[in-house]
Amino acid sequence: MNKTLIWIIAVVVTIATVIYQRKTGPTYPVPVSVEISGNTIESSLPRSHGGDGDREIRIEVPDQSIGGMILYKRFPTSDPYDTTMMVRQGSELVGYLPHQPPAGKLEYRAVLEKEGSQYALNDKPVVVRFKGDVPAGVLIPHILFIFIAELLSLIAGLFALFKLSKYKLYSLLTVIFLFVGGFVLGPVIQKYAFGALWTGFPFGMDLTDNKVLFAMLFWILAVVMNIKKDRPKLVIIASVIFFLVNMIPHSMFGSEMDYESGEVISGMIMMF
């Protein structure tokens, strides 16, 4: 296969993977809608908040006769729901969820009201997770290094599949970029956001940390085993594994505040 075509395919697949991760992850806003008096109100409810201050909830509601409220409680707890009223700012209703410590979560529902009737924007509660502010100087390089690692991984795998030269070079570059993005910058981001450098194995069950570790181990094996002898199949396997790992939505089963103990714990995948 032509090398230029391989690069084009790899770039397209990598961008598609990033978009998929973004839209399927637990931090992507939830689209909601409700019909009131024949008019459809559409909005999106956030599931993440970084930095200080309360989490703002803003809904476009042009009808001046419509009010709103937010029902919320700490998650996961058996606390009763608290209510905060939304205030009108022009054509929008605005409300605020109280700030929580890093990894703290609130579940909430937005309810609109007109002429004594209530209309729930979301029947199923939305969960928003709070985190510390992550400096752009750390976050942007992390995203770039991980993005490039995903791209190089596909390039290496396709080069190995079609027995093209330089697949070993792209394999080594994949390990370098994945190491810097996932094991240097990643823990720094985790520290800023949730107060811990690493919450994956053997210290916890954070899925994001563990999937990066899993992919790195396979890539290191592939690079080492190709030093003295050509073993392109190992590079293909490592590339496929990294691709499948990236299909797991980012931030799933991540850090979570245990409100009873006051400690931040990492999630795990329940197998039963």
N, C-alpha and C positions, 0 to 999 in steps of 0.2 A: 504494500500500500504506500502511496505517496506520503512523504513526511509532512508536507504542508496540510494535506487532508487530515492526517492524524492530529495535528495541532488544532485545526478547526473543530474537529469532533470533540477533542478534549476540552477546549474552551467552552463550547456550547453545553456539554454535559456538566461541567463544573458549575457554570452559572445556573443551570437548571437545578442542580443539587442544592446550591445555596438558597435559591428561591423556595424550594421545597422545604428545606430545614426551617426557614424563616416562617413560612405560612403554617406549618404543622406543629411548630413548637408551642410549649405551654405559656410563652410570653406574648404570643401574637394576639392582638385585640380581637374580641369576639363580636362579629356583626350581629346586630339586633334590629328588630322592626316591630311596629305595632300600628294598627289602624284605629284612628279616633275620628268619629264623625265623617267617615268617608275619605279621610286624608291619611296617607301612610307616612309615619315618622320613622326614619332610618338613622342609625348611628352605630358606633362601635364602642365597646366597653374595654378599658385597658386591663391588662393582667400583670403589669410590672410597674415598679416605681423605683427610680434610683435617686439617691441624694437625700437632703433634708427636706422638711416640709411635708404637708399633707398631699395625698393623691387627688388631683383635680379630676372631676368627672364633668364633661361638657357635652350637652346634647342640643342639637339644632331643633328648636320648636318655635316656628314663626307665630303660631296661634297664641295670642296674648292671654287667652282665657284658660290656658293649660298651665298647671303647676306640676311640681314633682317632688319626690323624696327618695332617699336612699336608705335601704334597710341593710345593716351589716352586722357581722360578729367575727370574732377571732376564729381562725381555722387552723387545725381541726379541733374544735372544742364544742362543748354542749352549752355554751353561753347563750343567753337569750339575745334576740336581735335588738340592736339600738337603731334609732332613726335620726337622720339628719335631713333637714329640709333644703331643697334646692332653691336658689334665688335667680331671678331673671336678670340677664344682662343683654339687653336688646332682643335679638331673635333667639337667644340661647338660654337654657337652664343650666345652672352651674352648682355643683355640690362638691363636698370634700370628704374623703375618707381619712381618719386620723392616722398620723404617722406611726409606723411600727418599727421595732428594732430590726437590724439586718436579718434576713431570712424569715421574718415574721410575715404572716399571711392573714388576709381578711377575705371572707366570702360575702358577696353583696348582691342585692337586686335593686334595679332602678324602676321606680313606679311613677307613672304620670297620672294626673288627676284632672278631671273636667266635670263641672256641674255635679259633684258628689259621686261620680263614678271613677273607679281606679282601673288603670291599664298597665299591666306589667310588661316592661320592655324585654325582660328575660325571665322566663318561668324557672329555668335552672340557674342556681346561683353561680356567679362568676368569681373566681379566686384570683386575687391580686397579691403578688409577692413583693416585699420591700427589700431593698438592698442599699449598700453604701454607694457613694458616688465614685465612679471609675474614671480617672483622668483620660482624656482623649489621647494623650501622648503614649498611653499604654494600650488602650483599647484598639485604636486604629492599626498600629503595627501588628498586634495579635491577630486581628482579622485578616490582614494582608498576608502574614506568614502562613496561616492555616489555609487560606484560599490558594496560595501558590503551592503549598504542599499537596493539596487535593489535585491541582492541575498537573503537577509533576508526577504524581502517583499514576494518574491515568496515562500520561505520556510514556512513562517507563513500562507500564503494563502492555500498552499497545505496541511499543517498539519491541518488547520481548516476544509478544505474540507473533509478530511478522518478521522476527529474527533480523531486526535492523540494528546497526551499530549504535553505540552510545546509550543503550538501555541501562548499562551499569552506571554511567555518569548520572542519568536522571534518577536512578534508584538512590544513589548517594545523596544527591541534592534533596530528594524527598525526605530522607532521614534528617538532614540538617535543618530544613525548614520546619518539619514537624516537631523537632526537638525544641527549636527556639520558640515557635508559636505555642506549642502545647505544654512544654515542661519548663520554660523560662518565663515567658509572658503570661501563660495561663494561670500559674499559681499566684502571680502578682495581682492579676485581676480578681482571682478568688479571694485574696487577702483584703483587697479594697472593698469588695462587694459583701463578703460574709465573714470576714475576720479569720479565715483559715487558709493556709497556703495550699494544702492538698487534702481532699476528702475522699479520695478513691482508695483502692487496695494499697496497703493493708490497714489503713486507718479508718476507712469508711466504705460505703457502697454508692458513692456519687456516680451516676451513670456517665456523665460527661467525662469525668476524669478517667474512669475505667475503660471507656471505649477508646480514648486516645492512647492509653497504656497498652491495650490489647493490639491496636493497629501498629504501634511502635515496635512491639516485640516481634511481630511478623516481619516488619520491614528490616529490622536489624538482622534477623535470621537470613532474610533473602540477600542482603548486602554481603554479609560475612561468608555465606556459602557460595557466593559468586566470585570471591577473591581469586582463588586458584583454579577454578573450573567454571565453565559456562553452565549455569543452571537457570535458564530463562523461565522455566515453569514455576520456580519459587517466586520470581518477581511477579509473574502473572497472578499467582495466588495471593501475594501480599497486596497487589493493586486491587483485586476483587474484594478482599476483606476490608480494605480501607474504604472502598466505595460503599459496601454494605453498611459499614459502621456509620458512614455519613448519612445514610438513610434514616438513622435513628434521630428523631427530632432533638435539637439542642436543648439543654437544660431540663430534660425529663428526669424525674426522680432526683432532683437536686436538693440543695440545702434547705432545711425547714426548721423553724423555731418550735421547740417543744415548750409550750406556755406553762406547763406544770413544773418542769425542772428549770426552765429559764435557759436551757442549753440549745445550741444549734446542732441538729442532727442531719445526717445525709440519708436520702431515700434509698430504697432498694426495690428490686423487681419481685413481686410476689408470684411464686410459681404454682400456687394452689389456691 
